[in-house]
Amino acid sequence: MGQSKKEILEKNFYSKVFVARSVRFAIDKASNRDTELSSPNKFIGKLATILAREREVVALSLKILPNNKCKIYIAKNDEWLPKDREYINKVKKVLINVSKEAPMTFAEAHERDDVKKLAITIFEYCKHKVIFRLNKLRKDIAKDEIYIRSFLDYAKSDGVDDVMHSEIHVISRVCYNYYPTAKKDPTIPEKFLRHIKKVGSYIGSFIYIIDCACKPEYKTQFSCIELKLLDPNTAVKTVSSWSDTVKHYFRNQTNNVFYEFKERCLNDPVIKEDLVRVYGKNGKETPGMLDCEVTKKLRLHAEMNVLLKLMDHGKKDIGYIAVSKKCCYLCDLYINFLKSKGYNITISGSHKKLYHFWELPDALKQEFINYATSELDYIIEQETNNHTNIIAISDSDPDSDDSDPDRKHGFAASYCDDLVIDYIN
């Protein structure tokens, strides 16, 4: 039985996503959120930080119900494990208990045993992600620079003599206290500031969410807070071969031009690494991998999962969706598409990187395919038209030990401001 027109269009879309990812990872420079957040939205942003474990991505949206109670939708890019649910329930329980006894100061709340235990629990749950970020900071600290010595002097004044080997919650506190002053110093490199901010964000997030629970204006909402965990959404899709998809862009040229382009890609070690990542099997090269259809498991990104849940309510005023990292190129494209349809959506900026294991949201799917396909065509045509100068950017963290932040080819290079971590395959 043949495929329907909708199925063909969908397969064509995914095929172009795979090709676009194989020739360009970072589509544009990262963008930041351009609006000020209300306290409740800042609250869920901080909550996103402490709910993201290891290399997961977590998205949240807070809604005030007609009875003035609070409901938070939470999604992540993987299955919810029993330890995730147990941890989230601990966070919820402390927020409820503190809110019921509000108002109080943060200092008063911090004297409570349940609040002290929550701080420990947060660092235990987020340990691997904190260490991942802390190792970047430790790498910075090894340099003999004036701004590094200034940071170390500050740490000593805060009672921390050995930043390299102190406990993670202690370094997080030092970074949290140091960042407000450091960000005003134009001589401090942006990358170092970013590392300071991210390490400090864990103790900062803990302080902010507890402080919110202490305030009388949130007593009703937080004392009856409801956290709704959304189930992940995945789909297995088959996409056309790289060769069949790319040939379309050489239709007005001889076959030799296409094969030269293909050969150039395979002979470039960085580009080939990306081709293997996208079209290989289990991250390994397979014979004729560019000439065969591939079947992959795709995943609805966390922010798309939350967005679809909110769209189910039938309202276009979606509001703010907090994400533990900036959203990808395709999520950003989908959000901009919805904005063109009159939806009001705010999100935590975009890192503009293209992930090929990206599942199409169901809402307005066919319209979005038409909208996005022209963008994908433009990306691929840019690369094929300049096939002697192909952008090739690593899919690893630009600050990590095993990658080169200046790795680039050809006429342009796009630098990554945030972690470059693929969603779980």
DRENFIMI-783675 format. One record per residue (C-alpha): residue in three letters; x, y, z. Coordinates in Angstrom, 3 decimals. Example, Ala and Ser with C-alpha at 12.3 -4.5 7.8 and 13.67 -1.06 7.14 Angstrom:
2
ALA:12.300:-4.500:7.800
SER:13.670:-1.060:7.140
This chain:
425
MET:0.000:0.000:0.000
GLY:1.468:3.371:-1.038
GLN:2.104:6.304:1.241
SER:-0.422:9.097:1.540
LYS:0.454:12.627:0.473
LYS:0.765:13.649:4.141
GLU:3.149:10.772:4.856
ILE:5.281:11.683:1.840
LEU:5.484:15.331:2.914
GLU:6.406:14.306:6.455
LYS:9.118:11.918:5.244
ASN:10.469:14.616:2.958
PHE:10.593:17.050:5.893
TYR:12.500:14.653:8.148
SER:14.861:13.736:5.300
LYS:15.756:17.395:4.854
VAL:16.220:17.838:8.611
PHE:18.748:14.987:8.594
VAL:20.660:16.426:5.635
ALA:20.642:19.951:7.074
ARG:22.022:18.613:10.365
SER:24.741:16.688:8.558
VAL:26.070:19.786:6.789
ARG:25.430:22.463:9.419
PHE:24.866:22.083:13.150
ALA:24.721:25.688:14.364
ILE:22.308:27.538:12.094
ASP:22.794:31.017:13.524
LYS:24.094:32.860:16.567
ALA:22.358:32.115:19.844
SER:19.567:34.459:20.913
ASN:18.473:35.454:24.398
ARG:15.017:35.972:25.846
ASP:14.159:39.625:25.262
THR:11.486:40.193:27.923
GLU:11.578:40.669:31.677
LEU:10.045:37.826:33.676
SER:7.528:38.057:36.483
SER:8.418:36.452:39.811
PRO:6.307:33.311:39.131
ASN:8.058:32.833:35.782
LYS:11.461:33.361:37.371
PHE:10.393:30.751:39.907
ILE:9.797:28.070:37.268
GLY:13.063:29.030:35.575
LYS:14.892:28.305:38.819
LEU:12.864:25.132:39.260
ALA:13.955:23.990:35.777
THR:17.587:24.325:36.868
ILE:17.251:21.999:39.849
LEU:15.070:19.463:37.998
ALA:17.526:18.869:35.130
ARG:19.709:15.886:35.953
GLU:22.888:14.969:34.081
ARG:22.375:15.915:30.406
GLU:18.607:16.047:30.471
VAL:16.495:18.970:29.345
VAL:13.472:19.971:31.437
ALA:10.668:22.373:30.473
LEU:7.974:23.874:32.720
SER:4.963:26.148:32.548
LEU:3.097:27.626:35.505
LYS:-0.602:28.359:35.394
ILE:-2.727:30.032:38.070
LEU:-6.097:28.264:38.219
PRO:-9.475:30.011:38.749
ASN:-9.394:29.038:42.438
ASN:-6.028:30.883:42.709
LYS:-4.149:27.624:43.092
CYS:-0.994:26.848:41.143
LYS:-0.428:24.107:38.547
ILE:2.953:23.454:36.934
TYR:3.358:21.270:33.840
ILE:6.750:19.562:33.640
ALA:8.270:17.619:30.738
LYS:11.717:16.279:30.026
ASN:13.433:14.672:27.078
ASP:13.427:11.173:28.557
GLU:11.368:8.800:30.684
TRP:10.496:9.790:34.233
LEU:12.310:7.402:36.564
PRO:11.093:6.485:40.071
LYS:13.950:8.519:41.573
ASP:12.827:11.542:39.526
ARG:9.302:11.308:40.903
GLU:10.590:10.810:44.442
TYR:12.833:13.876:44.138
ILE:10.093:16.074:42.663
ASN:7.715:15.043:45.441
LYS:10.332:16.075:48.020
VAL:10.634:19.504:46.403
LYS:6.846:19.830:46.270
LYS:6.409:18.791:49.906
VAL:8.903:21.380:51.179
LEU:7.315:24.157:49.102
ILE:3.870:23.293:50.453
ASN:5.033:23.088:54.070
VAL:6.962:26.366:53.923
SER:4.072:28.149:52.176
LYS:1.570:26.994:54.772
GLU:3.616:28.713:57.491
ALA:4.383:31.836:55.443
PRO:5.155:34.630:55.784
MET:8.702:34.171:57.035
THR:12.177:35.315:56.036
PHE:14.535:33.092:54.073
ALA:16.835:32.985:57.101
GLU:13.970:31.624:59.195
ALA:13.075:29.075:56.531
HIS:16.686:27.936:56.260
GLU:16.663:26.985:59.932
ARG:14.012:24.357:59.192
ASP:15.260:20.775:58.919
ASP:13.208:20.067:55.799
VAL:14.703:23.074:53.981
LYS:18.262:22.112:54.978
LYS:17.668:18.558:53.782
LEU:16.239:19.844:50.505
ALA:19.447:21.779:49.783
ILE:21.449:18.584:50.255
THR:18.987:16.608:48.128
ILE:19.230:19.130:45.271
PHE:23.011:18.833:45.068
GLU:22.838:15.051:45.268
TYR:20.290:14.903:42.440
CYS:22.109:17.432:40.229
LYS:25.593:16.236:41.200
HIS:26.759:15.039:37.776
LYS:25.554:18.159:35.987
VAL:27.093:20.455:38.600
ILE:30.416:18.600:38.361
PHE:30.277:18.774:34.555
ARG:29.974:22.553:34.773
LEU:32.380:22.828:37.688
ASN:35.112:21.034:35.728
LYS:34.953:23.805:33.125
LEU:35.429:26.366:35.874
ARG:38.339:24.401:37.331
LYS:39.939:24.374:33.890
ASP:39.622:28.177:33.820
ILE:41.082:28.493:37.310
ALA:44.249:26.671:36.230
LYS:45.154:29.726:34.103
ASP:47.347:32.454:35.560
GLU:45.207:35.477:34.744
ILE:44.422:38.607:36.746
TYR:40.668:37.910:36.731
ILE:41.323:34.356:37.980
ARG:43.447:35.630:40.856
SER:40.679:38.102:41.673
PHE:38.146:35.259:41.870
LEU:40.441:33.137:44.046
ASP:41.030:36.086:46.375
TYR:37.272:36.543:46.668
ALA:36.832:32.835:47.427
LYS:39.403:33.081:50.230
SER:37.593:36.094:51.679
ASP:34.467:33.906:51.672
GLY:36.279:31.203:53.643
VAL:37.213:28.921:50.721
ASP:40.983:28.439:50.364
ASP:40.912:25.533:47.904
VAL:38.364:26.049:45.137
MET:39.696:23.078:43.175
HIS:38.789:20.542:45.857
SER:35.978:22.101:47.882
GLU:32.531:20.511:48.002
ILE:30.255:21.396:45.100
HIS:27.665:23.231:47.193
VAL:30.401:25.413:48.694
ILE:31.784:26.419:45.282
SER:28.243:27.024:44.029
ARG:27.691:29.434:46.925
VAL:30.955:31.277:46.201
CYS:30.088:31.604:42.504
TYR:26.556:32.769:43.293
ASN:27.863:35.505:45.595
TYR:30.690:36.520:43.234
TYR:28.749:36.757:39.967
PRO:26.797:40.029:40.605
THR:30.082:41.893:41.095
ALA:32.027:40.066:38.382
LYS:29.477:40.711:35.624
LYS:30.055:44.464:36.017
ASP:33.771:44.075:35.224
PRO:34.324:44.455:31.444
THR:37.804:42.894:31.681
ILE:36.472:39.476:32.683
PRO:35.944:37.146:29.667
GLU:32.344:36.242:28.871
LYS:33.098:32.528:28.907
PHE:34.478:32.661:32.444
LEU:31.449:34.679:33.588
ARG:29.174:32.085:32.011
HIS:30.916:29.289:33.911
ILE:30.669:31.240:37.176
LYS:26.969:31.923:36.605
LYS:26.096:28.303:35.802
VAL:27.926:26.838:38.793
GLY:26.305:29.424:41.060
SER:22.851:28.856:39.574
TYR:22.194:25.780:41.737
ILE:22.449:27.457:45.129
GLY:20.833:30.539:43.590
SER:17.852:28.521:42.373
PHE:17.422:26.888:45.780
ILE:17.442:30.296:47.495
TYR:14.955:31.793:45.035
ILE:12.331:29.036:45.174
ILE:12.421:28.865:48.974
ASP:12.241:32.655:49.198
CYS:9.143:32.633:46.954
ALA:7.499:30.041:49.192
CYS:8.156:32.333:52.175
LYS:6.239:35.271:50.709
PRO:2.638:35.933:51.794
GLU:1.489:36.802:48.247
TYR:2.197:33.231:47.078
LYS:0.811:31.489:50.158
THR:-2.422:30.322:48.503
GLN:-0.796:29.205:45.244
PHE:2.187:27.358:46.691
SER:0.426:25.772:49.661
CYS:-1.764:23.890:47.157
ILE:0.771:23.555:44.342
GLU:0.200:20.779:41.788
LEU:3.065:19.402:39.692
LYS:1.924:17.563:36.549
LEU:4.576:15.361:34.910
LEU:3.969:14.922:31.178
ASP:4.761:11.603:29.545
PRO:7.500:11.704:26.898
ASN:6.504:11.326:23.264
THR:8.599:9.370:20.754
ALA:8.148:8.085:17.215
VAL:10.135:5.836:14.881
LYS:10.534:7.359:11.420
THR:12.207:6.304:8.180
VAL:13.970:8.996:6.165
SER:15.296:8.998:2.619
SER:18.982:8.451:1.998
TRP:21.388:11.357:2.163
SER:22.253:10.879:-1.521
ASP:18.654:10.876:-2.751
THR:17.821:13.974:-0.725
VAL:20.936:15.934:-1.663
LYS:20.743:15.077:-5.378
HIS:17.591:17.181:-5.553
TYR:19.713:20.277:-4.914
PHE:22.020:19.427:-7.842
ARG:19.203:18.763:-10.305
ASN:20.344:21.574:-12.622
GLN:23.963:20.397:-12.640
THR:25.813:17.338:-13.867
ASN:26.143:14.231:-11.717
ASN:29.864:14.930:-11.419
VAL:29.185:18.029:-9.319
PHE:27.056:16.033:-6.872
TYR:29.652:13.260:-6.569
GLU:32.415:15.830:-6.032
PHE:30.356:17.303:-3.203
LYS:29.735:13.864:-1.710
GLU:33.407:12.923:-1.970
ARG:34.475:16.186:-0.380
CYS:32.145:15.565:2.562
LEU:33.420:12.027:3.090
ASN:37.059:13.113:2.878
ASP:36.677:15.848:5.476
PRO:37.131:14.190:8.913
VAL:34.887:16.663:10.743
ILE:32.055:16.515:8.212
LYS:32.347:12.750:8.001
GLU:32.038:12.551:11.781
ASP:28.719:14.388:11.525
LEU:27.561:12.176:8.650
VAL:28.320:9.082:10.722
ARG:26.506:10.582:13.707
VAL:23.400:11.235:11.620
TYR:23.350:8.303:9.196
GLY:25.567:5.675:10.825
LYS:24.442:2.845:13.059
ASN:25.082:3.258:16.781
GLY:27.541:6.036:16.002
LYS:29.597:3.872:13.655
GLU:30.130:4.085:9.917
THR:28.331:1.456:7.853
PRO:28.931:0.537:4.191
GLY:26.888:2.730:1.860
MET:25.378:4.619:4.801
LEU:24.690:7.684:2.627
ASP:22.886:5.657:-0.012
CYS:20.324:3.849:2.155
GLU:17.169:4.889:3.947
VAL:17.606:5.075:7.710
THR:15.130:4.463:10.503
LYS:15.589:6.454:13.702
LYS:13.765:7.047:16.964
LEU:12.702:10.682:17.219
ARG:11.713:12.527:20.357
LEU:9.315:15.380:21.030
HIS:11.446:17.967:22.785
ALA:10.429:18.881:26.323
GLU:9.372:22.448:25.502
MET:7.228:21.181:22.608
ASN:5.575:18.668:24.941
VAL:4.610:21.427:27.378
LEU:3.542:23.714:24.533
LEU:1.178:21.111:23.047
LYS:-0.369:20.513:26.471
LEU:-1.096:24.226:26.817
MET:-2.453:24.434:23.256
ASP:-4.923:21.664:24.144
HIS:-6.662:24.216:26.368
GLY:-7.708:26.087:23.229
LYS:-6.153:29.418:24.165
LYS:-3.491:31.312:22.244
ASP:-2.087:33.080:25.312
ILE:0.494:30.402:26.153
GLY:2.785:32.663:28.164
TYR:6.226:31.677:29.387
ILE:7.785:28.220:29.069
ALA:10.921:27.805:31.181
VAL:13.572:25.433:29.851
SER:16.741:24.247:31.574
LYS:18.722:25.227:28.461
LYS:17.992:27.360:25.417
CYS:15.753:25.737:22.827
CYS:17.007:24.281:19.558
TYR:16.647:25.714:16.056
LEU:13.569:23.659:15.144
CYS:11.756:24.397:18.416
ASP:12.496:28.081:17.894
LEU:11.241:27.840:14.305
TYR:8.004:26.180:15.458
ILE:7.443:28.831:18.134
ASN:7.990:31.624:15.609
PHE:5.521:29.874:13.301
LEU:2.913:29.857:16.090
LYS:3.598:33.513:16.828
SER:2.798:34.268:13.184
LYS:-0.570:32.591:13.892
GLY:-1.298:34.922:16.798
TYR:0.017:32.822:19.700
ASN:1.662:34.581:22.630
ILE:4.696:32.528:23.674
THR:7.869:33.441:25.540
ILE:10.793:31.055:25.940
SER:14.336:31.129:27.332
GLY:16.075:32.037:24.065
SER:17.488:29.717:21.406
HIS:20.948:28.269:20.846
LYS:20.052:27.859:17.133
LYS:21.478:24.353:16.877
LEU:19.734:21.789:14.732
TYR:18.964:18.385:16.267
HIS:17.894:15.691:13.834
PHE:16.199:13.441:16.434
TRP:13.396:16.022:16.562
GLU:9.775:14.933:16.354
LEU:7.156:17.132:14.708
PRO:4.465:18.444:17.074
ASP:0.955:17.341:16.055
ALA:-0.628:20.796:16.224
LEU:-0.757:22.502:12.807
LYS:1.688:19.893:11.541
GLN:1.080:20.220:7.794
GLU:1.179:24.015:7.874
PHE:4.428:23.952:9.811
ILE:5.996:21.482:7.378
ASN:5.320:23.923:4.546
TYR:6.650:26.793:6.663
ALA:9.812:24.977:7.770
THR:10.672:23.209:4.514
SER:11.580:26.482:2.816
GLU:13.948:27.244:5.708
LEU:15.574:23.817:5.437
ASP:15.891:24.224:1.666
TYR:17.691:27.512:2.204
ILE:20.143:25.949:4.691
ILE:20.967:23.023:2.410
GLU:21.200:25.176:-0.719
GLN:23.644:27.492:1.050
GLU:25.916:24.564:1.797
THR:25.650:22.876:-1.580
ASN:26.183:26.176:-3.410
ASN:29.318:26.731:-1.369
HIS:30.336:23.095:-1.307
THR:34.020:23.910:-1.334
ASN:33.549:25.800:1.920
ILE:31.256:23.758:4.165
ILE:30.596:24.747:7.737
ALA:31.462:21.819:9.961
ILE:30.926:22.256:13.668
SER:31.505:19.607:16.320
ASP:28.464:18.173:18.134
SER:30.317:18.285:21.438
ASP:30.632:20.956:24.074
PRO:32.956:23.732:22.790
ASP:34.438:24.036:26.273
SER:34.981:20.330:26.883
ASP:38.396:18.683:27.061
ASP:37.903:16.535:23.962
SER:36.857:19.223:21.499
ASP:38.384:22.252:19.851
PRO:36.282:25.424:20.233
ASP:37.796:26.889:17.062
ARG:37.079:23.832:14.928
LYS:35.781:25.177:11.638
HIS:35.883:24.852:7.860
GLY:35.351:27.238:5.003
PHE:33.553:30.506:4.649
ALA:31.985:30.799:8.077
ALA:31.941:29.423:11.598
SER:29.240:29.667:14.227
TYR:30.325:29.688:17.831
CYS:28.272:28.107:20.562
ASP:27.336:30.131:23.653
ASP:25.781:27.249:25.538
LEU:26.330:23.556:26.072
VAL:26.294:21.690:22.766
ILE:24.636:18.511:23.901
ASP:22.411:16.404:21.683
TYR:19.114:15.245:23.047
ILE:19.236:11.602:24.060
ASN:19.149:9.503:20.918
